[in-house]
């Protein structure tokens, strides 16, 4: 059975299945869901715990033996399987075999990275999850972060004004572990009821973490301030200019093809599908297409060529300064960076 993280807490008050599988790439949310499962297991008398780290050399017989073995003191066991490598054929067969012959005294908690769509449709995965609760855990998107932070603060009895929330969101963007730490800090320094902008300024450090794909979305969406902040963050984290240039050039090539197709009256859903731009990312592209035609995006691609020459030492200038100018031109055409 597939569950959302929000459904998990309520479901854990029901009789537990043989297997609970948590999958996702957001460490904090996976950790918190794991803690919920462990607490529920203790509540029903599962007092012993074995942890297995299943890397590429893992002996899957260990899981079989743990499933068959009786506890020395007759206690029920939580078998925690942490998948640290891509499942091989032996691993898939072992999990299917476990699901078919699970020891009713035990609970198997599987923790893994996110499950890709193709994997979730595989016959072996269905064989496992038929006897399991599968909880796919997705990252908190940028636009969801303020509401997520507000809800966490309200859970602790704290209200936060809009300006303070905006600053807090900026400072922990892309780093939920830091967000939890900063919330814990704010609980200590607050007056116990509310948080103001001044409190957040004084207490919260800048722990934002960005990826090149955060930059792509910000630039396509036309959010110039965020685009420049993400670009500065990538530079500070040591991301190399060629990687940043690669993602921007890729988005521009897509924009050229989309704009040309739009100008010819082609059905855009079919064009998005051909370019393998999935539903979740189509919105930012549509926003960008309203800012300019194929000619604009082709001129931006020419700027990419100049930046590439600068990176390779064939042209003068600072690659990061030129990347900043390119970001401005894509996000808000005609704006010159300071």
C-alpha positions, 0 to 999 in steps of 0.5 A: 500500500502506498502512503503519503508522509502525512498519512503515515502517522495515522496509519501507524496507529493501526496493526503494523504490516510485515514491511514498511519502506521509506524512500526519498532523498530529503534526509530530515524527512526520511529521518523523522519518518524512520523515528515515527516507525521506530516509536510505533514498533516500540509501542507494540512491543518490538523491543530489539533492533538490528540494522543492516547496511546493504551496500554492493557487497552485502550478503543477503543471507543475513536478512534471510537468517534474521527473518528466520531467527528467534530472539534470544529472549523471545522479543520481537525485532525491528530489522532495519535495512538501509539500502546504500547501493542500487539493488542488484538481482540478489537483493530484489529476490531477497526482498521478494522472498522476505515479503512472501515468508515474513516472520510475523513477530518482526517488522522490516523497515527499509530505508532507501533513496527515492524510487524511480517511476520505472522501478516502482512499476516493476513486478518484483517491487509490486511483490514486495509492496503488496505486503508493505506500506510504501512511503515515498518522501519528496523534498519540500519545494521552494514554494512550499517552504514558507508554509512548511516552516510556519506549520512547524513553528505553530506545532511548537506554539509559535507564530511568525510574521510574514517578513520574518518568515520570508527571511527564515525561508531564504536562509534555510532554502534547500537545507531542511536539516539546517531549518530544524536546527534554526527552529530549535534555536528560535524556540530558545530565543523567542518570547514563547508566542511569536517571532519577529523579523528582528529576532530572526535576523539576530538568531538565524545564520544563512544555511541555504543550499542550492543546486544547479537545477534551483538556478535553472528554475529561478532563471526560467521563472524570471525571479532575478533576485533569487537567480543571482542569490542561487548563482552566488551560492553555487560559486561559494560552494565551489561549483565549477563555472562549466557546470553552471554554463551547461545547465543554462545552455541546456535550458536555452536550447529548449527555449529556442525549440519551444519558441520556434514550435510555438511560433509555428503553431505546433501543439505545445504538449507534444513539444514538451513531451518530445523534449522530455520536459515533464509536467512539473517543469513546464510551468517555468518554461511557459513563463519564460516563453512569455518574456521573449521569442526564439531570437532572444534565446538564440542571442543568449546562446551566443553569450554562452559561447563567449562564456565558454571561451572565457572559461577556457582562457580564449577570451578575457573576463571573469566567467562568474561575472559573465554568468551573472550577466547571462542570468540577468538577460534570461530572467529579465531581458534588458536588465544590466547586472550591478 
